[in-house]
């Protein structure tokens, strides 16, 4: 049986934010949890389905892989990272599903297999996004650049403790230093982050005046970023460990540099191919000859045949862009635009009138498109 779409399971749009995904999962998990539906196999299946969908879409890397390749991108049998198994309630199963939303929920009092914690919860730092605007030439050839991003450094006054010099943090009296408090609600035992210490297990009676008790100060840092040749608009470059720092010793998040390519005066990009309009004179289109066109690697010349019409497209193979994942370069498509002369002198006008008379005298062979169009008009009215 084919697996359902993860966004459909959670009932959210493909562009849903992390918070919307979390809220949707929380609602479904509370509704279908086996402890609330002990006799319903269908509820258990829906709970497992929602858990897997949330595990995939709450992880930026897995979500990106799923958006690009579907279930194949996150299937563990295909190297995609897949969604973890659904073991028993006491072995990383139902109780774990709420780990990063509620803390431990449906604990031992409710029979759901919750796990007690000996200390404050550890949280991974948030990922950051940096929008980098580059030119088409830079995207085609690649380059190295530096960017400045926000960073958190240890406070030099309190050395990261958050406490005023000469004082020290004390154990939180509300949670006893665990960072979590347990609340009993009927059959359910719910463990939550301590509202007093916010999960740190410590309180600071006298905060450091420099960092206001945070233990760290916001600074900007400079990073070197290598932009690979062939990168396209909307692609992201991951810089591991350069996101926001984690809480309570948790791992640092990642920085994602998102590429935005400026509009070009000559070329339009479509994948690895380039397109451009190529104005040529009336005489050149009628008589043919050599013309010179620009490419991202220099100028090239080629011949246009006599009688070239406006809208004719010429393809220059290998003159496009070699994409990041491509084995060869794309093509350049030159679209001919026959330019009508303007601001003519009396002599030029006289010559054109004479040319028009000679053309009409030669019959329809000089204007095959006009003849074809008139024949279609005649057929239409008849």
C-alpha positions as a printed Julia matrix, in Angstrom:
382×3 Matrix{Float64}:
   0.0    0.0     0.0
   1.45   3.38   -1.06
   2.41   5.71    1.77
   0.38   8.9     2.17
   1.89  12.32    1.67
   3.38  13.63    4.94
   1.83  17.09    4.5
  -1.57  15.48    3.86
  -1.23  13.37    7.01
  -0.63  16.46    9.17
  -3.15  18.55    7.25
  -0.74  21.39    6.43
   0.41  23.09    3.24
   3.81  22.37    1.68
   5.02  25.84    2.65
   3.89  25.47    6.28
   6.2   26.89    8.93
   7.88  24.74   11.58
   5.45  26.08   14.18
   2.4   25.15   12.05
   3.78  21.63   11.56
   4.39  21.26   15.29
   0.87  22.45   16.2
  -0.72  20.11   13.67
   1.24  17.14   15.01
   0.46  18.01   18.63
  -3.27  18.03   17.83
  -3.19  14.67   16.03
  -0.95  13.03   18.64
  -3.25  14.03   21.49
  -6.3   12.82   19.55
  -4.98   9.4    18.46
  -2.62   8.47   21.3
  -3.07   4.78   22.26
  -3.53   5.66   25.93
  -6.63   7.62   24.98
  -7.82   4.95   22.56
  -6.81   1.63   24.17
  -9.18  -0.49   22.07
  -8.65   1.19   18.7
  -6.08  -0.27   16.32
  -6.96   2.46   13.81
  -6.04   5.2    16.28
  -2.68   3.55   16.92
  -1.97   3.42   13.18
  -2.88   7.09   12.78
  -0.65   7.96   15.73
   2.31   6.15   14.14
   1.6    7.8    10.79
   1.51  11.29   12.32
   4.69  10.61   14.31
   6.62   9.57   11.2
   5.34  12.59    9.24
   6.4   14.96   12.02
   9.85  13.36   12.37
  10.46  13.89    8.65
   9.07  17.43    8.3
  10.51  18.82   11.55
  14.07  18.03   10.42
  15.27  20.63    7.83
  17.48  18.16    5.96
  14.9   15.38    5.83
  12.19  17.84    4.82
  14.33  19.17    1.97
  15.03  15.62    0.77
  11.33  14.72    0.99
  10.27  17.88   -0.89
  12.66  17.03   -3.71
  12.38  13.24   -3.99
   9.26  12.26   -2.08
   9.3    9.15    0.12
  12.34   7.83   -1.75
  14.38  10.73   -0.39
  13.85   9.67    3.23
  13.54   5.91    2.85
  16.27   4.3     5.02
  16.53   1.45    2.51
  17.57   4.0    -0.1
  19.88   6.02    2.14
  17.3    8.74    2.76
  17.27   8.68    6.55
  13.69   7.44    6.97
  11.45   7.83    9.97
  12.39   5.82   13.03
  10.56   2.69   14.04
   7.6    2.49   16.34
   8.7    0.3    19.21
   6.9   -0.54   22.38
   5.81   2.16   24.75
   8.76   1.58   26.99
  11.44   1.46   24.29
  11.5    4.73   22.4
   7.9    4.36   21.23
   4.86   6.44   21.97
   6.28   8.39   24.9
   9.23   9.57   22.81
   6.95  11.05   20.18
   6.45  14.13   22.34
  10.06  14.63   23.37
  10.61  17.9    21.55
   7.1   19.29   22.0
   5.96  18.72   25.56
   8.98  17.11   27.22
   7.97  13.7    28.57
   4.22  13.17   28.4
   2.01  10.21   29.27
   4.54   9.15   31.9
   4.56   6.18   34.25
   1.33   7.25   35.95
  -0.59   6.76   32.7
   1.18   3.58   31.62
   2.59   5.23   28.5
   6.23   4.52   29.23
   7.48   8.08   29.93
  11.13   8.46   30.83
  12.37  10.33   33.85
  15.22  12.8    33.37
  18.03  13.34   35.82
  18.8   16.89   34.64
  17.62  19.81   32.51
  16.56  19.16   28.94
  19.06  19.77   26.17
  17.95  21.65   23.05
  19.62  21.96   19.67
  20.23  25.5    18.5
  18.04  26.99   15.78
  19.15  27.01   12.16
  19.83  30.36   10.51
  19.26  31.49    6.93
  21.38  34.03    5.08
  20.15  35.42    1.75
  23.04  36.0    -0.66
  22.45  37.87   -3.92
  24.92  37.14   -6.73
  25.25  37.84  -10.46
  24.61  35.33  -13.24
  28.33  35.36  -14.08
  29.23  34.52  -10.48
  26.69  31.69  -10.46
  28.09  30.27  -13.71
  31.76  30.35  -12.75
  31.63  30.08   -8.95
  33.63  32.19   -6.5
  34.69  32.57   -2.88
  33.17  35.25   -0.68
  32.82  36.29    2.96
  29.62  36.99    4.85
  28.87  38.45    8.28
  26.35  36.59   10.4
  25.13  37.03   14.0
  26.89  34.93   16.6
  26.82  34.47   20.37
  30.04  34.73   22.33
  30.67  33.89   25.97
  30.26  36.95   28.21
  33.71  38.09   29.3
  32.38  39.59   32.53
  30.72  36.49   33.99
  32.57  33.9    31.84
  29.28  32.36   30.72
  27.69  31.81   34.14
  25.19  34.65   33.77
  25.78  35.65   37.39
  27.24  38.9    38.66
  30.98  38.54   39.47
  31.39  37.31   43.01
  28.06  35.43   42.93
  26.97  32.12   41.41
  23.78  30.52   40.08
  21.82  28.46   42.6
  19.79  25.3    42.21
  16.19  25.98   41.24
  13.91  25.3    44.21
  10.9   24.57   42.02
  12.33  21.61   40.08
  15.26  20.72   42.35
  17.73  21.3    39.52
  16.11  18.86   37.09
  14.74  21.54   34.77
  11.44  19.64   34.6
   8.33  19.55   36.78
   5.71  16.77   36.73
   2.0   17.5    36.89
  -0.67  14.88   37.61
  -3.95  15.28   35.72
  -6.26  12.35   36.41
  -4.77   9.28   34.76
  -2.11  11.3    33.02
   1.22  12.46   34.35
   2.62  15.33   32.33
   6.21  16.46   32.59
   6.89  20.05   31.53
   9.75  22.51   31.41
  10.14  24.25   34.74
   8.5   27.72   34.53
  10.93  29.12   37.1
  14.31  28.24   35.55
  13.04  27.55   31.99
  14.67  24.14   31.9
  18.17  25.13   33.04
  17.86  23.78   36.59
  19.5   26.96   37.88
  18.34  30.41   38.91
  20.47  33.53   39.03
  19.76  35.73   42.09
  22.05  38.53   40.86
  22.35  38.6    37.03
  25.44  39.9    35.28
  24.87  43.5    34.18
  26.8   42.99   30.95
  24.76  40.09   29.54
  21.62  40.45   31.73
  22.06  36.88   32.97
  22.22  35.25   29.54
  25.88  34.29   29.89
  26.55  35.27   26.3
  26.65  38.39   24.15
  25.55  38.78   20.56
  28.34  39.52   18.11
  28.86  39.35   14.36
  31.31  36.9    12.86
  32.81  36.66    9.4
  32.58  33.37    7.51
  34.15  32.28    4.26
  31.7   30.7     1.82
  32.58  28.85   -1.39
  29.93  29.27   -4.08
  30.19  26.31   -6.5
  30.11  26.88  -10.25
  26.68  26.3   -11.78
  24.62  27.04   -8.67
  21.04  28.07   -9.44
  18.56  30.47   -7.9
  16.98  29.16   -4.68
  19.71  26.6    -3.92
  21.14  26.51   -0.4
  24.64  25.96    0.94
  24.86  24.43    4.4
  27.47  25.63    6.88
  27.42  23.15    9.77
  27.6   24.48   13.3
  27.26  28.15   12.41
  23.64  28.54   13.52
  22.45  29.55   16.97
  24.01  27.79   19.97
  22.04  25.08   21.76
  20.57  25.34   25.24
  21.92  23.51   28.25
  24.86  22.18   26.28
  22.86  21.19   23.21
  24.44  21.12   19.74
  24.68  24.25   17.64
  22.33  24.72   14.72
  23.4   25.15   11.1
  23.6   28.14    8.79
  21.95  27.9     5.36
  23.13  30.35    2.71
  20.28  30.75    0.2
  21.26  31.92   -3.28
  19.35  34.61   -5.17
  20.54  35.49   -8.69
  20.1   39.05   -9.95
  18.27  39.69  -13.21
  20.71  39.9   -16.15
  20.63  42.59  -18.83
  21.2   40.12  -21.69
  20.48  36.53  -20.63
  17.6   34.66  -19.03
  18.4   31.34  -17.38
  16.28  28.2   -17.6
  18.01  25.37  -15.79
  21.4   24.98  -17.47
  20.28  26.76  -20.67
  20.5   30.46  -21.47
  18.21  32.53  -23.69
  18.79  35.93  -25.26
  17.17  38.16  -27.86
  19.39  38.98  -30.85
  18.39  42.14  -32.8
  19.55  42.11  -36.44
  19.0   44.63  -39.21
  16.41  44.28  -41.94
  19.18  44.01  -44.53
  21.06  41.37  -42.55
  17.94  39.25  -42.14
  17.22  39.48  -45.88
  20.76  38.98  -47.17
  22.2   36.79  -44.41
  25.76  36.96  -43.12
  27.98  36.7   -40.05
  26.79  38.04  -36.71
  28.52  38.23  -33.34
  26.76  37.31  -30.09
  27.94  37.41  -26.46
  28.23  34.38  -24.18
  29.29  34.06  -20.54
  32.72  32.94  -21.75
  33.27  35.54  -24.51
  31.95  36.46  -27.95
  31.2   33.96  -30.73
  30.26  34.38  -34.38
  27.95  32.36  -36.6
  26.17  32.74  -39.93
  22.5   33.5   -40.38
  20.99  32.38  -43.7
  19.36  34.83  -46.06
  15.66  35.32  -45.52
  15.88  34.83  -41.72
  12.57  35.78  -40.15
  11.94  37.51  -36.84
  11.4   34.9   -34.1
  13.86  32.4   -35.61
  15.88  30.64  -32.87
  19.5   29.59  -33.21
  20.98  27.06  -30.79
  24.61  27.29  -29.72
  25.48  23.99  -28.06
  27.55  24.04  -24.88
  27.36  27.82  -24.49
  25.0   27.7   -21.52
  25.89  26.89  -17.9
  27.31  23.68  -16.47
  25.08  23.04  -13.47
  26.27  21.86  -10.06
  25.03  18.32  -10.73
  25.47  18.33  -14.54
  28.11  16.49  -16.48
  28.11  18.99  -19.36
  27.08  22.58  -20.07
  23.67  23.6   -21.33
  22.98  25.52  -24.55
  22.5   29.15  -25.54
  19.33  29.92  -27.51
  19.47  33.13  -29.57
  16.04  34.44  -30.59
  16.17  36.67  -33.69
  14.38  40.03  -33.58
  14.39  41.84  -36.94
  14.75  45.53  -36.2
  12.67  48.01  -38.22
  14.78  51.06  -39.21
  13.67  54.41  -37.75
  14.42  58.12  -38.37
  15.07  57.57  -42.08
  16.43  60.25  -44.38
  14.57  61.25  -47.53
  17.03  59.28  -49.62
  16.51  56.15  -47.49
  12.74  56.5   -47.73
  12.94  56.87  -51.5
  15.06  53.73  -51.8
  12.65  51.77  -49.59
   9.65  52.85  -51.69
  11.47  51.71  -54.79
  12.37  48.44  -53.08
   8.73  47.92  -52.08
   7.57  48.42  -55.67
  10.13  45.94  -56.96
   9.14  43.42  -54.29
   5.45  43.66  -55.13
   6.21  43.33  -58.81
   8.07  40.1   -58.1
   4.96  38.48  -56.71
   4.29  36.41  -53.6
   7.63  34.6   -53.74
   9.25  37.5   -51.87
   6.71  37.4   -49.01
   5.77  33.77  -48.32
   4.44  34.49  -44.85
   2.16  37.29  -46.08
   0.77  35.05  -48.82
   0.15  32.23  -46.34
  -1.59  34.62  -43.95
  -3.8   36.12  -46.66
  -4.8   32.63  -47.82
  -5.88  31.8   -44.25
  -7.89  35.04  -44.03
  -9.57  34.28  -47.33
 -10.48  30.76  -46.17
 -11.85  32.18  -42.93
 -14.28  34.56  -44.61
 -15.34  32.02  -47.19
